[in-house]
Amino acid sequence: MAKRRVFEIAFVGLKPGIHEFTYEVDDKFFAEIENKEFSNCHAAIKLELDKKSSFMLLKFEVGGKADVVCDRCGNLLTKDLWDEFNMLVKLVDNPEEMNEQEDDPDVFYISRTESHLYLNDWLYEFVTLSIPMQKMCSEDEMGGPQCNKEVLKKLKDMEAKTKDNTSNDVWKGLDKFRDN
């Protein structure tokens, strides 16, 4: 229960206007999540909440570092996390129905009688989305001390085999029809 309260905002007592909150999340925050694509995560999230009479604008800024597995060689890499996300939270009478009908993932509805915003799911989602899609050693690091040399050698061997196989390709005769 105490863990959940750290990531909730009692917005009823807030005056209209802009309010700032900061959160630090690490591996303890993600402990219950299975099959996550990162480890050793240390993220700082700055939340700017702009409270209006019937809605709230939320701006999340995510920064930090996390260890991920290189897509090329399979070794651990430390990658920077950085991204910004905006959410519009509207206060309505029928939030379940409105959330089902809403197509925009950046709009969320809560009941007018609600007093707290629960951020756990959003924080997890935004940290996960902040991890780069391509997780590879940079060109200057490739083959360096961080890379798994055995995997790189296998990849080169497989690439050479593929080139050899395509030269004896069954489809080779079709090349003459390309220009027609």
TORNUKOL-224597 format. One record per residue (C-alpha): residue number from 1; residue in one letter; z, x, y. Coordinates in steps of 0.05 Angstrom, whole numbers, padded with zeros to 5 digits, always signed. Each point is the difference from the previous one (the first is absolute). Example, Ala and Ser with C-alpha at 12.3 -4.5 7.8 and 13.67 -1.06 7.14 Angstrom:
ATOM     i   aa        Z        X        Y
ATOM     1    A   +00156   +00246   -00090
ATOM     2    S   -00013   +00027   +00069
REM end
This chain:
ATOM     i   aa        Z        X        Y
ATOM     1    M   +00000   +00000   +00000
ATOM     2    A   +00017   +00056   +00049
ATOM     3    K   -00066   +00034   -00015
ATOM     4    R   -00038   -00064   +00019
ATOM     5    R   +00038   -00008   +00065
ATOM     6    V   -00022   +00068   +00025
ATOM     7    F   -00072   -00026   +00001
ATOM     8    E   +00011   -00068   +00033
ATOM     9    I   +00000   -00021   +00072
ATOM    10    A   +00042   -00057   +00026
ATOM    11    F   -00050   -00022   +00052
ATOM    12    V   +00035   -00064   +00022
ATOM    13    G   +00049   +00039   +00044
ATOM    14    L   -00055   +00042   +00033
ATOM    15    K   -00024   -00016   +00070
ATOM    16    P   -00074   -00011   +00011
ATOM    17    G   -00035   +00066   +00012
ATOM    18    I   -00011   +00066   -00034
ATOM    19    H   +00051   +00030   -00048
ATOM    20    E   -00006   +00065   -00039
ATOM    21    F   +00028   +00016   -00069
ATOM    22    T   -00007   +00062   -00043
ATOM    23    Y   +00006   +00006   -00075
ATOM    24    E   +00002   +00060   -00047
ATOM    25    V   -00024   -00012   -00072
ATOM    26    D   +00001   +00049   -00058
ATOM    27    D   -00004   -00002   -00076
ATOM    28    K   +00063   -00043   -00004
ATOM    29    F   -00037   -00056   +00037
ATOM    30    F   -00057   +00003   -00051
ATOM    31    A   +00045   +00008   -00062
ATOM    32    E   -00013   -00070   -00026
ATOM    33    I   -00076   +00006   +00006
ATOM    34    E   -00037   +00019   -00063
ATOM    35    N   -00067   +00036   -00002
ATOM    36    K   +00002   +00024   +00072
ATOM    37    E   -00052   +00053   +00017
ATOM    38    F   +00048   +00046   +00037
ATOM    39    S   +00067   +00034   -00004
ATOM    40    N   +00048   +00039   +00044
ATOM    41    C   -00016   -00047   +00057
ATOM    42    H   +00033   +00008   +00068
ATOM    43    A   -00027   -00050   +00050
ATOM    44    A   +00022   -00020   +00069
ATOM    45    I   -00020   -00069   +00024
ATOM    46    K   +00004   -00021   +00072
ATOM    47    L   -00003   -00075   +00011
ATOM    48    E   -00014   -00031   +00067
ATOM    49    L   +00017   -00074   -00001
ATOM    50    D   -00026   -00042   +00058
ATOM    51    K   +00038   -00066   -00003
ATOM    52    K   -00031   -00062   +00031
ATOM    53    S   +00023   -00072   -00003
ATOM    54    S   -00038   -00022   -00062
ATOM    55    F   -00026   +00066   -00029
ATOM    56    M   +00013   +00075   -00006
ATOM    57    L   -00048   +00058   +00004
ATOM    58    L   +00020   +00057   -00045
ATOM    59    K   -00030   +00070   +00005
ATOM    60    F   +00018   +00049   -00055
ATOM    61    E   -00013   +00075   +00009
ATOM    62    V   +00007   +00038   -00065
ATOM    63    G   +00007   +00076   -00004
ATOM    64    G   +00027   +00050   -00050
ATOM    65    K   -00020   +00036   -00064
ATOM    66    A   -00007   -00017   -00074
ATOM    67    D   -00021   +00038   -00062
ATOM    68    V   -00062   -00026   -00035
ATOM    69    V   -00042   +00023   -00059
ATOM    70    C   -00066   +00035   +00019
ATOM    71    D   -00060   -00042   -00023
ATOM    72    R   -00038   +00063   -00017
ATOM    73    C   +00048   +00049   -00034
ATOM    74    G   +00061   -00044   -00017
ATOM    75    N   +00053   +00042   +00035
ATOM    76    L   +00050   -00025   +00050
ATOM    77    L   -00019   +00001   +00074
ATOM    78    T   +00041   -00017   +00060
ATOM    79    K   -00038   -00047   +00046
ATOM    80    D   +00017   -00025   +00070
ATOM    81    L   +00011   -00074   +00010
ATOM    82    W   -00023   -00031   +00064
ATOM    83    D   -00025   -00069   +00018
ATOM    84    E   +00013   -00060   +00044
ATOM    85    F   +00004   -00072   -00021
ATOM    86    N   +00006   -00064   +00040
ATOM    87    M   +00029   -00066   -00024
ATOM    88    L   +00005   -00067   +00034
ATOM    89    V   +00059   -00041   -00024
ATOM    90    K   -00003   -00074   +00020
ATOM    91    L   +00057   -00049   -00003
ATOM    92    V   -00023   -00066   -00030
ATOM    93    D   +00028   -00061   -00036
ATOM    94    N   -00038   +00010   -00066
ATOM    95    P   -00006   +00075   -00012
ATOM    96    E   -00016   -00003   -00075
ATOM    97    E   -00060   -00045   +00012
ATOM    98    M   -00024   +00041   +00060
ATOM    99    N   +00006   +00067   -00038
ATOM   100    E   -00041   -00028   -00057
ATOM   101    Q   -00055   -00022   +00048
ATOM   102    E   -00001   +00063   +00043
ATOM   103    D   -00058   +00048   -00013
ATOM   104    D   +00023   +00055   +00047
ATOM   105    P   +00049   +00047   -00035
ATOM   106    D   +00028   +00020   +00068
ATOM   107    V   +00027   -00069   +00015
ATOM   108    F   +00064   -00025   -00033
ATOM   109    Y   +00037   -00065   +00008
ATOM   110    I   +00075   -00012   -00004
ATOM   111    S   +00042   -00062   +00009
ATOM   112    R   +00026   -00018   +00069
ATOM   113    T   +00069   -00003   -00031
ATOM   114    E   -00005   +00072   -00026
ATOM   115    S   +00045   +00050   +00035
ATOM   116    H   -00020   +00067   -00032
ATOM   117    L   -00063   +00040   -00013
ATOM   118    Y   +00000   +00035   -00067
ATOM   119    L   -00041   +00065   +00005
ATOM   120    N   +00006   +00030   -00070
ATOM   121    D   -00068   -00024   -00026
ATOM   122    W   -00036   +00018   +00065
ATOM   123    L   +00031   +00069   +00002
ATOM   124    Y   -00020   +00014   -00072
ATOM   125    E   -00071   -00025   +00013
ATOM   126    F   -00010   +00038   +00064
ATOM   127    V   +00027   +00066   -00027
ATOM   128    T   -00046   -00008   -00061
ATOM   129    L   -00060   -00015   +00044
ATOM   130    S   +00016   +00062   +00042
ATOM   131    I   -00016   +00046   -00058
ATOM   132    P   -00071   +00028   +00006
ATOM   133    M   -00051   -00032   -00048
ATOM   134    Q   -00028   +00067   -00021
ATOM   135    K   +00055   +00045   -00024
ATOM   136    M   -00032   +00068   -00010
ATOM   137    C   +00013   +00071   +00018
ATOM   138    S   -00037   +00019   +00063
ATOM   139    E   -00063   +00044   -00007
ATOM   140    D   +00038   +00062   +00021
ATOM   141    E   +00057   -00014   -00050
ATOM   142    M   -00047   -00016   -00058
ATOM   143    G   +00008   +00052   -00054
ATOM   144    G   +00061   +00027   +00036
ATOM   145    P   +00070   +00008   -00028
ATOM   146    Q   +00014   -00075   +00004
ATOM   147    C   -00060   -00019   -00044
ATOM   148    N   +00001   -00006   -00075
ATOM   149    K   -00051   +00053   -00020
ATOM   150    E   -00010   -00027   -00070
ATOM   151    V   -00021   -00068   +00025
ATOM   152    L   -00047   +00030   +00052
ATOM   153    K   -00033   +00043   -00054
ATOM   154    K   -00009   -00061   -00045
ATOM   155    L   -00031   -00039   +00058
ATOM   156    K   -00050   +00057   +00013
ATOM   157    D   -00017   +00003   -00074
ATOM   158    M   -00011   -00076   -00002
ATOM   159    E   -00043   +00003   +00063
ATOM   160    A   -00043   +00054   -00032
ATOM   161    K   -00008   -00041   -00064
ATOM   162    T   -00020   -00061   +00041
ATOM   163    K   -00054   +00040   +00036
ATOM   164    D   -00026   +00026   -00066
ATOM   165    N   -00002   -00069   -00030
ATOM   166    T   -00037   -00031   +00059
ATOM   167    S   -00056   +00052   -00006
ATOM   168    N   -00016   -00026   -00071
ATOM   169    D   +00007   -00071   +00023
ATOM   170    V   -00038   -00057   -00034
ATOM   171    W   -00015   -00029   +00069
ATOM   172    K   -00034   +00063   +00026
ATOM   173    G   -00070   -00030   -00008
ATOM   174    L   +00018   -00056   +00048
ATOM   175    D   +00002   +00048   +00060
ATOM   176    K   -00075   -00007   +00009
ATOM   177    F   +00009   -00074   +00017
ATOM   178    R   +00048   +00013   +00059
ATOM   179    D   -00053   +00007   +00053
ATOM   180    N   -00040   -00062   -00022
REM end
